[in-house]
Amino acid sequence: PTLFQLKDNPLKLKTMEHSKSKMEILPLEELEKLGLYKDGDLKLKPEDIESLLSGRRTDMVSLKGLQVEGIDIDKLDAKLSLYRDELNNITLQIHPIYNKPQKHPLLTTLENDALISGEVNLISKLHKTKDDNIITVNIEYDKQTKDFVSYDPIRLPQIVEVNGMRLSASQQEDFRTGKLIELEDGTKVARHSDEKEP
């Protein structure tokens, strides 16, 4: 099973899914254009690969010698993530470091400010998709890139166990949606978008 580690916390979380190779879903052509893949060699740390495959952002990656729309970029520090569209096409997203925080279109100014200041770690919003479905979107703030991370909590792996302690169905759902849960030993934990593999 896949194990996760919360930032600054050695908790081990077990998902329902068994670990299997999902490397085939990586957009290798896009990674090659960024200098991160060549001749079967993926030039990313294993934890960054796992972050991509688990729907999270990588740690900061230095991209060198880029050419974007005819503009040469010597070096760009950014985080990477994968995006799956409605047709299941997977593309690579680049999250550069912004000079100042970017406004999120689903948030009010007060909500933006609360996330940026750290007053709250996560805000959930209802959002209407292109095909008129209403979904919940969790929004967090990435202090390194000064950008917001948005995700559908339903698409996250379901955590069934933390540090060997089985979670109830309601705890599993609360954890998936970013709510604080209390384990049987009194430990309180919440899932955040910056979780990393151990």
One Martini backbone bead per residue (centre of mass of N, CA, C, O) as a GRO file, in nm:
protein
  198
    1PRO     BB    1   0.100   0.034   0.014
    2THR     BB    2   0.054   0.357   0.036
    3LEU     BB    3   0.255   0.614   0.182
    4PHE     BB    4   0.219   0.890   0.405
    5GLN     BB    5   0.340   1.230   0.487
    6LEU     BB    6   0.324   1.477   0.689
    7LYS     BB    7   0.407   1.775   0.750
    8ASP     BB    8   0.600   1.762   1.025
    9ASN     BB    9   0.500   1.442   1.016
   10PRO     BB   10   0.533   1.080   1.082
   11LEU     BB   11   0.285   0.985   0.955
   12LYS     BB   12   0.112   0.687   0.855
   13LEU     BB   13  -0.061   0.620   0.548
   14LYS     BB   14  -0.325   0.417   0.426
   15THR     BB   15  -0.443   0.295   0.137
   16MET     BB   16  -0.659   0.119  -0.065
   17GLU     BB   17  -0.451   0.126  -0.269
   18HIS     BB   18  -0.234  -0.038  -0.449
   19SER     BB   19   0.073  -0.044  -0.547
   20LYS     BB   20   0.139   0.079  -0.878
   21SER     BB   21   0.221   0.129  -1.189
   22LYS     BB   22   0.181   0.483  -1.328
   23MET     BB   23   0.389   0.587  -1.541
   24GLU     BB   24   0.212   0.583  -1.809
   25ILE     BB   25   0.066   0.871  -1.734
   26LEU     BB   26   0.299   1.027  -1.806
   27PRO     BB   27   0.406   1.321  -1.982
   28LEU     BB   28   0.687   1.269  -2.150
   29GLU     BB   29   0.702   1.493  -2.365
   30GLU     BB   30   0.683   1.729  -2.165
   31LEU     BB   31   0.926   1.646  -1.989
   32GLU     BB   32   1.132   1.662  -2.223
   33LYS     BB   33   1.098   1.971  -2.284
   34LEU     BB   34   1.208   2.025  -1.972
   35GLY     BB   35   1.449   1.807  -1.913
   36LEU     BB   36   1.307   1.537  -1.742
   37TYR     BB   37   1.336   1.352  -2.013
   38LYS     BB   38   1.547   1.065  -2.131
   39ASP     BB   39   1.577   0.761  -2.243
   40GLY     BB   40   1.405   0.655  -1.973
   41ASP     BB   41   1.492   0.914  -1.801
   42LEU     BB   42   1.391   1.040  -1.492
   43LYS     BB   43   1.453   1.381  -1.354
   44LEU     BB   44   1.327   1.280  -1.067
   45LYS     BB   45   1.230   1.243  -0.770
   46PRO     BB   46   1.054   0.999  -0.623
   47GLU     BB   47   0.866   1.197  -0.460
   48ASP     BB   48   0.776   1.356  -0.716
   49ILE     BB   49   0.648   1.126  -0.868
   50GLU     BB   50   0.442   1.054  -0.647
   51SER     BB   51   0.303   1.325  -0.644
   52LEU     BB   52   0.199   1.317  -0.930
   53LEU     BB   53   0.048   1.033  -0.902
   54SER     BB   54  -0.127   1.165  -0.641
   55GLY     BB   55  -0.210   1.479  -0.715
   56ARG     BB   56   0.042   1.649  -0.657
   57ARG     BB   57   0.290   1.849  -0.584
   58THR     BB   58   0.593   1.923  -0.615
   59ASP     BB   59   0.867   2.020  -0.557
   60MET     BB   60   1.107   2.213  -0.628
   61VAL     BB   61   1.202   2.288  -0.971
   62SER     BB   62   1.465   2.308  -1.205
   63LEU     BB   63   1.442   2.485  -1.503
   64LYS     BB   64   1.632   2.454  -1.811
   65GLY     BB   65   1.633   2.582  -2.120
   66LEU     BB   66   1.378   2.739  -2.209
   67GLN     BB   67   1.095   2.744  -2.452
   68VAL     BB   68   0.841   3.001  -2.469
   69GLU     BB   69   0.698   3.137  -2.720
   70GLY     BB   70   1.009   3.229  -2.814
   71ILE     BB   71   1.116   3.227  -2.517
   72ASP     BB   72   1.401   3.248  -2.329
   73ILE     BB   73   1.479   3.034  -2.040
   74ASP     BB   74   1.721   2.963  -1.826
   75LYS     BB   75   1.548   2.979  -1.540
   76LEU     BB   76   1.296   2.777  -1.351
   77ASP     BB   77   1.115   2.787  -1.061
   78ALA     BB   78   0.903   2.501  -0.985
   79LYS     BB   79   0.602   2.337  -0.987
   80LEU     BB   80   0.440   2.021  -1.033
   81SER     BB   81   0.154   1.891  -1.223
   82LEU     BB   82  -0.142   1.716  -1.285
   83TYR     BB   83  -0.391   1.711  -1.554
   84ARG     BB   84  -0.737   1.612  -1.582
   85ASP     BB   85  -0.966   1.592  -1.805
   86GLU     BB   86  -1.278   1.501  -1.925
   87LEU     BB   87  -1.105   1.294  -2.135
   88ASN     BB   88  -0.836   1.194  -1.972
   89ASN     BB   89  -0.627   1.399  -2.022
   90ILE     BB   90  -0.274   1.448  -1.964
   91THR     BB   91  -0.113   1.724  -1.805
   92LEU     BB   92   0.131   1.961  -1.751
   93GLN     BB   93   0.193   2.164  -1.470
   94ILE     BB   94   0.308   2.498  -1.404
   95HIS     BB   95   0.439   2.647  -1.085
   96PRO     BB   96   0.535   2.937  -1.026
   97ILE     BB   97   0.686   3.209  -0.885
   98TYR     BB   98   0.540   3.466  -0.727
   99ASN     BB   99   0.560   3.792  -0.613
  100LYS     BB  100   0.246   3.768  -0.562
  101PRO     BB  101  -0.045   3.692  -0.474
  102GLN     BB  102  -0.302   3.510  -0.606
  103LYS     BB  103  -0.617   3.514  -0.713
  104HIS     BB  104  -0.905   3.337  -0.647
  105PRO     BB  105  -1.208   3.290  -0.818
  106LEU     BB  106  -1.371   3.150  -0.554
  107LEU     BB  107  -1.271   3.389  -0.377
  108THR     BB  108  -1.265   3.604  -0.147
  109THR     BB  109  -1.080   3.837   0.002
  110LEU     BB  110  -1.104   3.715   0.287
  111GLU     BB  111  -1.025   3.425   0.204
  112ASN     BB  112  -0.755   3.486   0.085
  113ASP     BB  113  -0.632   3.614   0.344
  114ALA     BB  114  -0.671   3.367   0.533
  115LEU     BB  115  -0.479   3.178   0.375
  116ILE     BB  116  -0.223   3.355   0.359
  117SER     BB  117  -0.200   3.395   0.683
  118GLY     BB  118  -0.310   3.107   0.822
  119GLU     BB  119  -0.587   3.111   0.965
  120VAL     BB  120  -0.637   2.910   0.731
  121ASN     BB  121  -0.589   2.601   0.536
  122LEU     BB  122  -0.899   2.563   0.436
  123ILE     BB  123  -1.134   2.582   0.157
  124SER     BB  124  -1.469   2.512   0.080
  125LYS     BB  125  -1.631   2.475  -0.244
  126LEU     BB  126  -1.873   2.526  -0.468
  127HIS     BB  127  -1.881   2.387  -0.812
  128LYS     BB  128  -1.939   2.442  -1.153
  129THR     BB  129  -1.918   2.262  -1.416
  130LYS     BB  130  -1.928   2.230  -1.756
  131ASP     BB  131  -2.153   1.982  -1.699
  132ASP     BB  132  -2.331   2.089  -1.439
  133ASN     BB  133  -2.177   2.003  -1.197
  134ILE     BB  134  -2.157   1.965  -0.845
  135ILE     BB  135  -1.865   2.051  -0.659
  136THR     BB  136  -1.603   2.008  -0.446
  137VAL     BB  137  -1.355   2.256  -0.347
  138ASN     BB  138  -1.033   2.265  -0.246
  139ILE     BB  139  -0.847   2.534  -0.079
  140GLU     BB  140  -0.504   2.630  -0.091
  141TYR     BB  141  -0.186   2.759   0.021
  142ASP     BB  142   0.124   2.838  -0.146
  143LYS     BB  143   0.401   2.991  -0.018
  144GLN     BB  144   0.621   2.942  -0.236
  145THR     BB  145   0.435   3.041  -0.501
  146LYS     BB  146   0.187   3.222  -0.440
  147ASP     BB  147  -0.049   3.000  -0.454
  148PHE     BB  148  -0.323   2.804  -0.542
  149VAL     BB  149  -0.483   2.501  -0.433
  150SER     BB  150  -0.690   2.286  -0.628
  151TYR     BB  151  -0.941   2.029  -0.530
  152ASP     BB  152  -1.091   1.714  -0.548
  153PRO     BB  153  -1.151   1.508  -0.281
  154ILE     BB  154  -1.268   1.254  -0.432
  155ARG     BB  155  -0.980   1.204  -0.598
  156LEU     BB  156  -0.859   1.096  -0.354
  157PRO     BB  157  -0.714   0.894  -0.164
  158GLN     BB  158  -0.814   0.650   0.060
  159ILE     BB  159  -0.789   0.659   0.398
  160VAL     BB  160  -0.768   0.377   0.649
  161GLU     BB  161  -0.480   0.448   0.793
  162VAL     BB  162  -0.309   0.553   1.105
  163ASN     BB  163  -0.058   0.427   1.263
  164GLY     BB  164  -0.243   0.149   1.266
  165MET     BB  165  -0.517   0.310   1.270
  166ARG     BB  166  -0.834   0.268   1.217
  167LEU     BB  167  -1.076   0.413   1.019
  168SER     BB  168  -1.359   0.538   0.994
  169ALA     BB  169  -1.578   0.636   0.765
  170SER     BB  170  -1.596   0.931   0.871
  171GLN     BB  171  -1.289   0.979   0.894
  172GLN     BB  172  -1.221   0.930   0.599
  173GLU     BB  173  -1.395   1.163   0.490
  174ASP     BB  174  -1.277   1.393   0.658
  175PHE     BB  175  -0.985   1.360   0.563
  176ARG     BB  176  -1.035   1.397   0.257
  177THR     BB  177  -1.169   1.702   0.317
  178GLY     BB  178  -0.967   1.834   0.557
  179LYS     BB  179  -1.045   1.742   0.827
  180LEU     BB  180  -1.026   1.714   1.157
  181ILE     BB  181  -0.889   1.436   1.331
  182GLU     BB  182  -0.929   1.181   1.586
  183LEU     BB  183  -0.752   0.957   1.737
  184GLU     BB  184  -0.741   0.706   1.976
  185ASP     BB  185  -0.467   0.862   2.101
  186GLY     BB  186  -0.539   1.193   2.037
  187THR     BB  187  -0.453   1.250   1.766
  188LYS     BB  188  -0.432   1.526   1.537
  189VAL     BB  189  -0.550   1.533   1.191
  190ALA     BB  190  -0.474   1.659   0.853
  191ARG     BB  191  -0.521   1.710   0.523
  192HIS     BB  192  -0.274   1.811   0.279
  193SER     BB  193  -0.128   1.909  -0.026
  194ASP     BB  194   0.185   1.876   0.112
  195GLU     BB  195   0.218   1.593   0.108
  196LYS     BB  196   0.452   1.327   0.167
  197GLU     BB  197   0.660   1.089   0.119
  198PRO     BB  198   0.875   0.879   0.307
   0.00000   0.00000   0.00000
